[in-house]
Amino acid sequence: MTGILSVVPFASPLVFLGAALWLVAQSAIIAAIVLVVFGFLVVFVADHFARPALIGGPTQLPFVWVLLGILGGVETFGLLGLLLGPALLAVLVALWRELATPVPVAATDGTHTKE
């Protein structure tokens, strides 16, 4: 359930928090604490390292840009924004890099420059 709900922001913790509450009801306090800590650790690593690395690798985007693209895309477009956000951000960064590179200026003394 956690894996399926991980595509929806903030939904996967609901699964292991519910399981932890069930463990507390069964008087298994230590098991509930371990489950919550392990669950948040897995979600943290997946959301902050694995997903941006998988999405940002082919696009050559820095980690922070991919993370912002994921969060902004999901907030704006919902589930489809998980893929659209980083893709649109990659296009914007490519345009920015293209427009920011200086254009070689031709020499004014009659000689030609190599491009």
Backbone as a ProteinNet text record, in pm:
[ID]
protein_1_A
[PRIMARY]
MTGILSVVPFASPLVFLGAALWLVAQSAIIAAIVLVVFGFLVVFVADHFARPALIGGPTQLPFVWVLLGILGGVETFGLLGLLLGPALLAVLVALWRELATPVPVAATDGTHTKE
[TERTIARY]
81.3	0	86.2	197.3	283.8	341.6	381.8	437.5	336.2	213.8	109.1	74.7	65.9	29.5	146.2	264.5	379.9	375.2	293.7	281.6	199.8	122	45	125.3	152.4	231.7	165.3	244.3	203.4	101.4	83.2	-14	49.9	175.4	237.7	257.3	286.1	294.8	163.6	52.9	-75	-82.8	-19.1	-24.1	53.9	181.8	258.5	221.1	164.1	113.3	-11.4	-95.1	-211.1	-168.7	-68.1	-17.5	44.1	111.2	170.1	61.6	-45.5	-156.7	-219.3	-228	-280.4	-188.1	-54.7	40.5	29.9	7.4	-10.9	-136.2	-241.6	-364.4	-342	-244.5	-211.6	-105.6	-70	29.9	170.9	200.4	335.9	398.1	430.6	477.8	612.3	704.5	839.2	831.1	750.5	733.6	671.6	579.5	516.9	618.6	703.1	806.5	905.7	948.1	1042.1	978.3	852.3	782.6	774	742	730.9	866.6	970.7	1105.1	1151.7	1135.6	1178.2	1096.5	967.5	882.1	921.5	942.2	982.9	1121.8	1210.5	1344	1336.7	1256.2	1241.1	1176.2	1071.9	1004.9	1098.6	1177.1	1271	1375.2	1433.1	1535.1	1473.9	1356.5	1292.9	1255.9	1198.8	1152.8	1266.3	1371.8	1476.5	1600	1619.1	1738.5	1707.8	1625.9	1602.2	1521	1407.9	1322.7	1392.7	1455.9	1526.7	1642.9	1711.2	1821.8	1770.1	1658.2	1602.2	1545.4	1481.3	1420.8	1524.4	1616.5	1712	1832.7	1858.4	1976.2	1980.2	1878.9	1882.1	1872.1	1812.1	1791.4	1908	2004.9	2120.9	2080.6	1976.2	1933.1	1995.3	2029.1	2076.7	1966.6	2009	1917.5	1804.7	1839.3	1739	1634.8	1677.6	1583.6	1486.5	1536.5	1448.5	1347.9	1395.7	1305.7	1197.7	1235.7	1137.1	1041.9	1094.7	1009.1	907.6	949.5	857.7	749.1	790.8	692.8	598.8	654.9	570.6	481.6	532.3	452.4	336.1	362.2	255.4	152.1	199.4	106.3	19.3	78.2	5.6	-77.9	-17.7	-82.6	-131	-111.3	-151.1	-54.9	-106.9	-23.3	54.6	-3.7	64.8	183.9	176.6	284.6	411.5	403.2	522.7	621	570.3	655.5	661.9	551.7	549.5	634.5	636	710.2	858.3	928.6	1070.9	1095.8	1004.8	1023	1013.1	912.4	900.3	1016.7	1062	1176.4	1302.6	1318.3	1433.9	1432.8	1314.9	1303.7	1338.9	1288	1318.6	1467.5	1529.4	1673.4	1753.4	1712.8	1782.5	1771.2	1652.3	1635	1719.4	1722	1800.2	1949	1998.9	2140.2	2171	2078	2098.8	2101.8	2010.7	2004.8	2115.6	2169.7	2273	2413.2	2431.7	2565.5	2594.8	2714.5	2747.4	2762.5	2720.3	2729.7	2864.9	2941	3070.4	3051.4	3131.8	3123.1	3226.7	3185	3277.5	3381.2	3501.9	3610.2	3582.3	3617.5	3591.2	3705.7	3819.1	3935.4	3940.9	3834.1	3829.5	3866.9	3918.8	3953.1	3830.1	3829.9	3716.8	3750.2	3648	3668.4	3615.5	3677.9	3631.5	3518.6	3422.9	3311.8	3317.6
-119.2	0	126.2	121.9	239.1	269	167.4	185.8	242.1	195.3	244.4	389	420.9	556.7	654.5	606.3	696.5	793.5	767.3	861.2	983.5	974.6	1088.3	1151.6	1282.3	1344.7	1330.3	1295.9	1283.8	1173.3	1082.6	975.1	848.9	821.4	698.2	695.9	808.3	800.4	761.8	784.6	745.5	594.7	518.3	373.1	327.2	370.2	320.1	388.9	509.1	569.3	494.9	452.8	370.7	237.4	176.5	49.6	69.9	184.1	212.8	234.5	300.8	318.2	185	96.9	-37.5	-111.4	-95.3	-158.5	-99.5	31.4	93.7	38.1	16.9	-40.3	-183.3	-250.7	-387.3	-388.8	-271.6	-254.2	-289.2	-270.1	-292	-155.4	-83.9	53.9	59.7	-25	-22.5	-56.6	-154.7	-190.3	-75	-2.3	111.4	222.5	248.7	351.8	312.7	187.5	139.9	150.8	115.3	122.8	266.6	360.6	500.3	555.6	528.8	578.5	518.8	387.8	323.4	373.6	391.7	440.7	580.4	670.7	806.5	808.7	721.2	712.9	667.6	566.6	517.1	622.9	688.2	791.7	909.6	947.8	1058	1027.4	908.3	869.9	861.2	802.9	789	923.9	1012.7	1141.7	1239.5	1234.4	1335	1288.9	1159.6	1112.6	1023.4	919.8	823.2	883.1	944.6	998.8	1110.3	1208.9	1310.8	1255.3	1154.1	1095.1	1022.3	952.9	881.5	977.4	1082.8	1177	1275.3	1319.5	1422.4	1371	1241.7	1187.9	1214.4	1174.2	1195	1342.2	1425.4	1564.8	1655	1603.7	1681.2	1803.2	1789	1896.1	1876.9	1984.6	1970.9	1917	1862.1	1797.2	1890.8	2013.3	2106.8	2139.5	2155.8	2185.7	2070.9	1947.5	1831.3	1823.7	1847	1843.1	1950	2070.9	2177.1	2144.5	2082.5	2042.6	1937.4	1842.5	1738	1799.7	1878.6	1936.6	2033.3	2120	2214.6	2145.5	2043.5	1970.6	1896.1	1831	1757.8	1855.4	1968.8	2068.5	2128.2	2150	2214.6	2116.9	2004.1	1912.4	1782.6	1764.6	1640.6	1528	1408.2	1290.5	1301.8	1360.3	1379.5	1473.6	1564.1	1659.3	1596	1472.5	1400.3	1385.7	1372.2	1363.5	1495.5	1569.8	1695.6	1804	1810.8	1914.6	1914.4	1803.2	1800.6	1817.2	1767.6	1782.5	1929	1999.3	2141.7	2221	2183.7	2252.1	2226.4	2106.1	2076.2	2160.9	2179.3	2264.5	2408.7	2458.2	2595.3	2614.5	2518.4	2528.4	2521.3	2437.1	2429.9	2562.7	2622.9	2754.3	2859.9	2855.9	2951.8	2938.2	2814.4	2792	2837.5	2815.1	2855.6	3007.4	3073.2	3218.8	3287.1	3219.3	3279.1	3266.1	3179.2	3164.2	3282.3	3338.5	3453.9	3412.8	3500.4	3477.9	3531.3	3452.3	3501.7	3622.5	3723	3846.3	3841.1	3878.4	3878.6	3987	3960.2	4058.7	4177.7	4296.2	4418.9	4457.4	4384.1	4422	4346.5	4279.2	4211.9	4066.1	4017.7	3876.4	3799.8	3672.7	3587.5	3509.2	3481.9	3401	3260.9	3163.2	3024.4	3001.2	2923.2	2888.7	2744.1
0	0	0	74.4	80.7	-56.3	-128.9	-262.7	-360.2	-351.8	-441.5	-409.3	-282	-241.6	-248	-278.3	-281.5	-399.2	-499.1	-610.4	-572.3	-464.9	-415.1	-301.8	-309.4	-203	-66	31.7	171.7	196.6	104.1	125.2	180.8	146.1	193.9	345.4	412	558.8	626.1	559.5	619.1	641.7	553.5	565.8	687.8	699.3	813	943.9	938.1	1062.1	1110.2	1015.5	1052.8	1111.8	1052.2	1105.9	1243.8	1263.4	1394.2	1499.6	1462	1556.1	1593.7	1496.4	1524.5	1621.4	1601.7	1693.6	1834.1	1843.7	1975.4	2042.3	1965.1	2019.9	2068.9	2009.5	2050.1	2160.7	2214.2	2321.1	2276.6	2149.9	2097.7	2067	2172.3	2158.6	2087.2	2125.3	2064.7	1916.1	1881.1	1740.5	1662.4	1722.9	1656.5	1632.6	1731.8	1716.4	1607.6	1607.3	1504.4	1366	1354.7	1226.5	1176.7	1263.1	1223.2	1182.2	1260.7	1227.4	1095.7	1078.9	954.8	835.6	854.3	745.9	701.6	797	760.7	698.2	742.2	682.6	536.6	510.1	372.7	283.7	332.8	254	229	329.8	314.5	207.7	213.7	115.6	-24	-35.4	-166.9	-226.2	-145.8	-196.9	-223.8	-145	-156.1	-231.6	-251.2	-319.4	-439.3	-419	-526.4	-640.7	-611.3	-716.5	-795	-729.8	-808.1	-889.2	-837.1	-912.8	-1036.3	-1023.3	-1137.7	-1241.3	-1195.3	-1289	-1341.3	-1256.7	-1296.3	-1372	-1369.7	-1436.9	-1586.3	-1661.6	-1806.5	-1848	-1763.8	-1801.7	-1764.7	-1688.6	-1643.5	-1561.9	-1482	-1393.3	-1255.9	-1188	-1050.1	-959.3	-846.8	-751.9	-707.5	-672.7	-621	-726.8	-852.2	-960.4	-981.5	-975.5	-993.2	-879.3	-757.7	-643.3	-655.2	-694.3	-713.9	-829.2	-934.8	-1046.5	-1006.6	-924.1	-877.2	-790.2	-692	-600.1	-670.9	-755.8	-829.7	-930	-996.5	-1094.2	-1030.9	-918	-849.7	-793.7	-742.5	-688.5	-799	-916.6	-1024.9	-1107.2	-1145.6	-1239.6	-1175.2	-1046.2	-980.4	-1012.2	-1027.2	-1051.3	-1181.8	-1282.2	-1409.8	-1394.5	-1298.2	-1273.8	-1223	-1174.9	-1131.9	-1246.8	-1366.8	-1485.7	-1560.8	-1563.6	-1636.8	-1571.6	-1440.2	-1369.4	-1402.9	-1382.2	-1417.6	-1567.6	-1651.7	-1796.4	-1837.5	-1786.7	-1817.5	-1761.5	-1644.2	-1585.4	-1666	-1720.4	-1804	-1931.4	-1988.5	-2107.5	-2073.3	-1960.8	-1920.5	-1891.7	-1826.4	-1797.4	-1927	-2021.5	-2150.6	-2226.3	-2224.5	-2288	-2219.1	-2087.4	-2010.8	-2043.9	-2048.5	-2081.5	-2223.8	-2315.1	-2454.6	-2467.8	-2400	-2409.5	-2329.3	-2230.4	-2145.9	-2205	-2304.1	-2361.8	-2452.6	-2443.2	-2527.1	-2673.9	-2761.1	-2904.8	-2950.7	-3027.3	-3074.4	-3166.3	-3145	-3222.1	-3333.9	-3452.1	-3566.7	-3545.3	-3593.2	-3579.8	-3669.9	-3623.9	-3699.5	-3789.1	-3782.6	-3865.6	-3997.4	-4035.3	-4164.4	-4158	-4047.1	-4036.8	-3991.4	-4019.7	-3983.3	-3857.7	-3776.9	-3657.4	-3685.2	-3620.8	-3632.6	-3534.4	-3579.2	-3488.1	-3457.2
[MASK]
+++++++++++++++++++++++++++++++++++++++++++++++++++++++++++++++++++++++++++++++++++++++++++++++++++++++++++++++++++

